[in-house]
Amino acid sequence: MSEQQSLVVQPLTAQAFAPFGEVIDLRDVPSAIINQGLCERHSDLITFDVDEQGGKLGLSLFQSQRRSFPYRLEMVERHPLGSQAFIPMSHEPFLVIVAPDQAGQPGEPLAFLTQAGQGINLFKCTWHGVLTPLEGFGRFAVLDRIGGDGSNLEEHWFAHPYTVFAG
């Protein structure tokens, strides 16, 4: 029988997530008020980092099946040639799992739960779990590097999977 490791989910905050990426959310003060004063614009919320090598920044739609707790984390991945932003198209929270890099391998993972409406931008080379909606089918707008030279995907399978529990 393989060993199990446990993770407990914590709320997603900009400060806790800072080593791995940026939280996409409304700012305290909008950049501008537009549309006859009926709309707040919150501009320039994330920094895209795309290593061109013939690639480009692209917008994709992802639709992922619902997951539930306890969640079994067997694998993480990273993208060495570009950051990756996930913007939910529903108002449901989702699970975000990240891990620090330790000499090219993922370190101890952390699990976060977004607040309804929050998105994330993962920095280039950040180890992360797969897209993990917790309600219904999760539809996301994803901004990331499309095409070009070189492989933009590395996977790491844990010898001993983690079990992720709700906080």
N, C-alpha and C positions, 0 to 999 in steps of 0.2 A: 504494500500500500504506500503510495507516495505521500510525502509530507505536505501539509497544507500551511500556508501563511495567511495572515489576516490583515485586512485594511479596513479602517472605519472612515466613512465619508465625512468631510468637513465642508462648510459653506465656501463657495467661491468668492474670494475678495481679491481686489487688485493687488494688495500687499502680499498675500500668501502666494498668489499665482505669478508674481513678478519674475522669479528666476526662470520661468518656463514660457512666458508669453504675456499677452495683454488681454484684459477683460474688455469686451465690447458692450458698452452700456451708455445710457444717457449721462451727460456730465451735469454737475450741479447748476451750471450756468450755460445756457445755449450759446452757440457761436453767433447766431442771428435769429431774428424773428422775421418770418417771411409770409407770403400769401395773405396779404392784408391783415397781418397780426394774428393769424389763426394757426400758425405752424412754427414750432421751434426747430431750428436746424442745429444739429450737433456734428460739427465737421472734424475731419482729420483725426479719427478715433484710433487708428492703428497705423503701424509702420510696416509696409510690405518689404520683404527682403527676398528678391528673386535673383539667383545666379543665372544669368541669361543663357550662356552656352547654347544659343539657338532656341531657347525656350521663351515663353512669354507668360504674362499674368493672364489667367483665364477664370471665368465664372462658370461653375457647374452647379447642378442641382443633385443632391444626394437624397435618397429615401431609404431609411434603415428600419428594420423591425425592432419592435419594443423588446427591452430586456427587463429583468426584475432582480430584486435582492433575494437571497444572497447571489451575487454575481461572481462568476468564475473568470479570473484574469489569467490567461495562459500565455498571451503574447502582447508585446508592444512593438511599435514601429516608429521610424523617424524619416524625415525628408531632408537630406543634406544639401539640396540645391534650392530650397525655397521655404519661406514661411507658409502657413496654411491657416486660413480663417474660416470658422464655422459660425454661420449666422442662422439661428433657428427661424423657420417660417411659421411657427406656431408659438403660442405663449406658454409652453410647457417646459419645466426644467429638464436638464439632461445631465448624465454622469460624465465627468472628465477625469481621466487618469493620466498622470504624467510621472516621469522619473528623471532624476538628474543623470547626467552622463558621468560615468566613471571609467576613464581610459577606454572609451569606445563601446562600453557595455552599459546597460541601464542599472542605476543604483536602486535603492529602496523606493518603490512607487508611492505616490500620494493620490488620494481620491477626493474629488471636489464635486459638489452639487451646485449647478447654476441656479440662480433665481430665475423666475419666469421672465423671458425676454432677453436675458443676457446671452452674448455670444463670446467666442474666444478667438484669439489669434496666436497660434503656436509659433514660437521662434524657430528659425531654421535649425535643424539637428536636435530638436527636442524629442525625446522618447515619449510616446503617448499611446494610450489604448485606442481601440477602434471607436467609431461613432456609436454612442450608447444612449438612445432615447429611453425614457422610463414610462412613457404613456403613448398609446397609439402607434402609428407609423410616424417616425420622425423625418420631417422634410427640412433640409438645410440648404441654404445658398453657401457655396464653398468657393473661396478665392484662393487659388494656388498656382504653382508653376505647371504649365501644360507644354508637353513636347520638349524638343531640344535634345542635346547630346547628354550622355551620362545617365546613370540610374538615380532616380530621386526617391527610392524606397529601400529601406533596410528594415528587416524584421528580426526580432529576438524572441525566442520561445523560452519561457522559464522552465528550468528543470523541476521546480516545485511550484505549481500554480498558487495564486493568491485567491482567497475568498474575500469579497468586498461586501461589507455590511453597511446598511443605512445608519447614519449617525444618531 
